[in-house]
Amino acid sequence: MVITDKKLVLKEIIENADEKLMSLMIALANEYNDNDQEYSKEEIEEFDKIKDEMLAHPETTFTVQEAHEQIRNKKR
């Protein structure tokens, strides 16, 4: 089942849900969407390495507007 089909099924479930089911779904979503992400020292070093490489070669990076244009042009 593709994500769009899953969303449609979930919307129907939500449409017909009672208070108990809605509370359970909200609790599950809150648990899943925990934003307290912690990164290891190695991950931070890798992020810094990628950042340094990008800053060393600005000709290979895009501005936000250029990135949006690239994305939009590929979708057409």
N, C-alpha and C positions, 0 to 999 in steps of 0.2 A: 504494500500500500504506500503510495507516494505521500509526501507531506501535505499536499493540498487536500487529498482525500481524508487524511487523518484530521486535518483542521475542520473539515465539514462534519465528520463524525463527532468530533469533540463539541462543535457548536450545537449540534442537535442534542447531545447529552446535556449540555449546559442549559439549553432551552427548556428541557423537561426535568431539570434537577430540583430536588427538594432542598431544604435548608441544611440537612445533615451532609448530603453529597457535596453541596457547594462549599461547606466548611472544610470538608476533607480535601477537595480539589485545591482550595486556596492554600491550605496547610502544605500540601504536596508541592505546589508551585513555589511557595516561599522557601521551602527546604531546598528545592532544586536550584533556584535562582540566588543562592547564597553568594553575595558579592564580596565576601571576605577572602579574596584570592591572595594567596601568599606565594612568592616566587623564591626559588632556591638561589643561592649565591651563583651557581653555575648558569641558571637561566638569566639572571640579571647581567652577568658577564657576556652572555651571548647577545642579549638585547643591545648592550653597549657596543659590542663588536659590529653588529649590523648597522647601528646608528653611525658609528665612526666611518664605516665603509661608504655609507650613503653621503655623509658630509664630505668625504674625500673626493667623491665623484659626483658633483651636483649636476653635471650634464646628463646623467642617467636617471635622475629623479624627476618627478612631475609635481607641479603645484596642485593644489586641490582642484582648481578649475580645469587644469589640463587632464587630471585623472578622471574627472566627471565627463569631459568631452570624449576621452578614450572609451569609457564604459558605454556612453550613449551611442557612439558611432559603431561599436561592435554589436549592439543589440539590434541595430537596424538592418 
